[in-house]
Amino acid sequence: MTKSVAAPQAKGKSAEDKIFGANNRATALAEQLGADKVINGTVGSILDEDGNLVMLDVVQKAYKALTPKEIVAYAPIQGYPDYLEAVIDQCFGESRPEGYIRACATSGGSGVLHHVIHNYSEWGDDILTSDWHWGAYNSMCTDNGRHLREFELIGPDGKFNLESFKANVTDMVAKQYNTVIIINSPANNPTGFALSSEDWDHVLAFLKDVVNGKDKNIILVSDVAYLDYSGEKQECRKFFKKFGNLPSNILVVVAYTCSKGFTMYGQRMGAMICVTSSKDVADEFVAINQYTSRATWSNSNSAAMKAMVNICKDPKKVAELDAERAEYLELIKERADLFMKEAKECGLKYLPYLSGFFITIPMEGSQKVCDLMEKEHIFLVPLGKGIRLAVCSVSKKKIAGLAAKIKAAVEATGAKQ
Ligand SMILES: Cc1ncc(COP(=O)(O)O)c(C=O)c1O
């Protein structure tokens, strides 16, 4: 037996991350054979057409202009006040909802999810999200003694599966005091799916109804990690308006991150933003989450906050930022369109994709298909019910022909679509 000194609740934890694992193998092979011989469809960051990691120019300039104090100072635990204002403004744009809106700086979007799970659900609770979700949600729940429960995101008609959502929430509300729900839309990871305006109306009307007159709460987490690459700037934000004027037992927490929108992935900067009709709930939100920040990572990254703020307070820089994002939104769209066109031509199924970094090819037997593809130097991420392709990071040249290769691997391995 291997020796272990871990405490009982920590025994057996291990983080063999399939995404980073495949990425490491792809990178090693590219070093050996040359980057043009390898297709790495695992990376969840924007790479340009030459395969270089993109850092937006306006962000590069903002970093270079930082003063030593801006870089190294301890920031207030809640975050610099001007950062919190900038975050709220950047997040909502022209669609700021009515109500009490407060923000706390977090370590990326991951920090938001951690704090919500930690502070708004109890030990042993279920946390609800869709069957197609970012794998880290599982670890975050398990590591905190919670269980991630799934509703079916997409029904047989290719639309949002409201019935599955309702059935799960109804059951959870009956059993739990708080029901935490994470909805990653628009640009869902891994599918690129999004709830429509009507879907949001139905979801919110149902949530109001299900806790009406009850001493029960809903905590709705709107994970918008890929918001800035999900459509026209104001159009893709319109659904935020719907978060206003909800009853006080529904708290909306928006998981905002600078990782993608500002290409600051490794800088670990984000914010949790609450929308509530109750001042007490808003005050409590700041108090308990600030406390948890102090109790986990303490202050957030000063340089990242100041770089972001220095862009946001200058309209010219914001215009530059918007233009750069629009350019990459277009590039990702061109890659996705090419893949979907070829997939249709060769009869490879894919899930309804609207925007975002990833496309999912649903199937049973994804691991076998990915293993076979790796032999052809193509690296993709096997998921429980499909394969994830990162269109944010594969050039158009490499996307061309990829659908047919996946289709051939599906047939060769006998995987079922
Ligand atoms: C769905 C989703 N939510 C949130 C995040 C948050 O990332 P970060 O903690 O880097 O901001 C990611 C990053 O990959 C993501 O895919």
The ligand as an SDF file (V2000), in Angstrom:
LIG
                    3D

 16 16  0  0  0  0  0  0  0  0999 V2000
  -16.8100   27.8220  -18.3260 C   0  0  0  0  0  0  0  0  0  0  0  0
  -15.6960   28.5350  -17.6650 C   0  0  0  0  0  0  0  0  0  0  0  0
  -15.9580   29.2760  -16.5990 N   0  0  0  0  0  0  0  0  0  0  0  0
  -15.0120   29.9400  -15.9630 C   0  0  0  0  0  0  0  0  0  0  0  0
  -13.7070   29.8820  -16.3800 C   0  0  0  0  0  0  0  0  0  0  0  0
  -12.7790   30.6790  -15.5460 C   0  0  0  0  0  0  0  0  0  0  0  0
  -11.5150   30.7490  -15.8460 O   0  0  0  0  0  0  0  0  0  0  0  0
  -10.5150   31.6530  -14.9870 P   0  0  0  0  0  0  0  0  0  0  0  0
  -10.5290   31.1510  -13.6100 O   0  0  0  0  0  0  0  0  0  0  0  0
   -9.2260   31.4780  -15.6920 O   0  0  0  0  0  0  0  0  0  0  0  0
  -11.0430   33.0380  -15.0760 O   0  0  0  0  0  0  0  0  0  0  0  0
  -13.3590   29.1000  -17.4890 C   0  0  0  0  0  0  0  0  0  0  0  0
  -11.9790   28.9650  -17.9640 C   0  0  0  0  0  0  0  0  0  0  0  0
  -11.5840   28.1310  -18.6920 O   0  0  0  0  0  0  0  0  0  0  0  0
  -14.3960   28.4160  -18.1520 C   0  0  0  0  0  0  0  0  0  0  0  0
  -14.1560   27.6510  -19.2130 O   0  0  0  0  0  0  0  0  0  0  0  0
  1  2  1  0
  2  3  1  0
  2 15  2  0
  3  4  2  0
  4  5  1  0
  5  6  1  0
  5 12  2  0
  6  7  1  0
  7  8  1  0
  8  9  2  0
  8 10  1  0
  8 11  1  0
 12 13  1  0
 12 15  1  0
 13 14  2  0
 15 16  1  0
M  END
$$$$
